[in-house]
Amino acid sequence: MSKCAMCNQRNVCGGLNKGYFAAHTDAELKPYIDTAISDDVNLYRREQETVDIIVPAYNLTTNLGRLLIEIINKTKPPYNLILIRQKNSAAINRNIGLSKSNSKFIIMCDDDIAELPYEWNKKLTDVLLYNPDIAVVSARLLTEDGKIGVNSANNFDITKPLIEVNMVPTACVCFRASDFKRFNIKFNEQHCGSGWEDTNFFSELIHKLKKEKLGIKIVINNDCKVAHLNTETNNNQWYEYNKQLFLKDEERRKNEM
């Protein structure tokens, strides 16, 4: 009997390359005998997990078209591209995107992101795949001229691949669908326009994960650098109103601990 036929993982294994077998036979193989037969087709193929990429957009902009082309050209399959282009607040459009997501990983990519690196999605999902203590991973946001950009964590450390921070925006960020679905977390639709709705969302997520003693780390992946073209969120008319909504929710979360 061949070693492959003896192996208890044969239901999920793609088997040997025919050229390798012809040259080397199965002499070097060590079959799994003491483990139960698995029917999990993704057991050794986690890197092929589908990711849903949600792009919320209020207006049709020049960069939106550019971004969609970049996503098509630079994203490693399999993925689903969910474009939400409606005249709604950022919170509502983000929630519509979440309602259409069915994959294990979710990436939110704002329409003012550019210069995606190749296989950028895998750079983000791999962090969550191999680090259960990490709940949220953001790309490193750069300015259009390649300098380190501002994010809500105000962190500028690029000395290590992963930098732990206390908060990130949704400009280009990845998280697990199971986390927000477990607690039925949504973006607070009382937020108007844009600004603070993403900070509030992740604060609520981390708050719920912390209560359940689950992985709560938020990190920036310095190996995934993107350009963030618009960082002027503090200049819009809803900035102070949205900030006060966030602070109100923060007070509630504090009292619940």
Stockholm file with secondary structure:
# STOCKHOLM 1.0

chainA/1-257         MSKCAMCNQRNVCGGLNKGYFAAHTDAELKPYIDTAISDDVNLYRREQETVDIIVPAYNLTTNLGRLLIEIINKTKPPYNLILIRQKNSAAINRNIGLSKSNSKFIIMCDDDIAELPYEWNKKLTDVLLYNPDIAVVSARLLTEDGKIGVNSANNFDITKPLIEVNMVPTACVCFRASDFKRFNIKFNEQHCGSGWEDTNFFSELIHKLKKEKLGIKIVINNDCKVAHLNTETNNNQWYEYNKQLFLKDEERRKNEM
#=GR chainA/1-257 SS CCHHHHCTTTTTCCCCCHHHHHHHTTTTCCCCCSSCCCCCTTTTCGGGCCEEEEEEESSCCHHHHHHHHHHHHHCCSSEEEEEEECSSCHHHHHHHHHHTCCSSEEEEECTTEECCCTTHHHHHHHHHHHCTTEEEEEEEEECTTSSBCCCTTCCCCCSSSEEEESCCCSSEEEEEHHHHHHTTCCCCTTCCSSSSHHHHHHHHHHHHHHHTTCCCEEEEEEEEEEEECCCCGGGSTTHHHHHHHHHHHHHHHHHHC
#=GC SS_cons         CCHHHHCTTTTTCCCCCHHHHHHHTTTTCCCCCSSCCCCCTTTTCGGGCCEEEEEEESSCCHHHHHHHHHHHHHCCSSEEEEEEECSSCHHHHHHHHHHTCCSSEEEEECTTEECCCTTHHHHHHHHHHHCTTEEEEEEEEECTTSSBCCCTTCCCCCSSSEEEESCCCSSEEEEEHHHHHHTTCCCCTTCCSSSSHHHHHHHHHHHHHHHTTCCCEEEEEEEEEEEECCCCGGGSTTHHHHHHHHHHHHHHHHHHC
//
